[in-house]
Structures are given as structure tokens and as C-alpha cells.
Amino acid sequence: MGDDITAEALEVDLLAGGVDLLDLYRGGLSYRRLCALVTHLPDDAAVWSAHRPGGRYSTVELLLVALERRITVL
């Protein structure tokens, strides 16, 4: 999920909720809070739609992929 389409969609979703993704790099947003916000995005969020052409992946499946990638980085 590390592509430009995903990043833009996530940024749009967060901005709609009043959260600036740049705050992560400025120190105003923790990774824990970002993960909580992403986990609880609605099913019709732009980030899920970006990877669900025709309903191919569920929100849970996308979260599992993101979790696997984070664990791999550790």
C-alpha cells in the first residue's frame, strides 16, 4: 500500500477529518494515533476505494496487508 494513489487517498480521508498527515513528520501526530484513525475509517473511505476495484479487497484484508508490511519492516 505504499504507492502514490494510496498516499493521496489516505491524505484526503485524514484531511476530511481535520487531521493533517504532515503532522506525523512535524511531531504533532503519533504513529499510534494515525493507526487508530486509519483503522476506524469508514468503509467508503477513499483509501479503501483506491484498492477495491469492484470490491476486490475488504477493509480487513487491506489492514492485514498494512500490518504485515509494518511487521516486516521491524
Beta strands, then each sheet from edge to edge (+ up, - down):
end
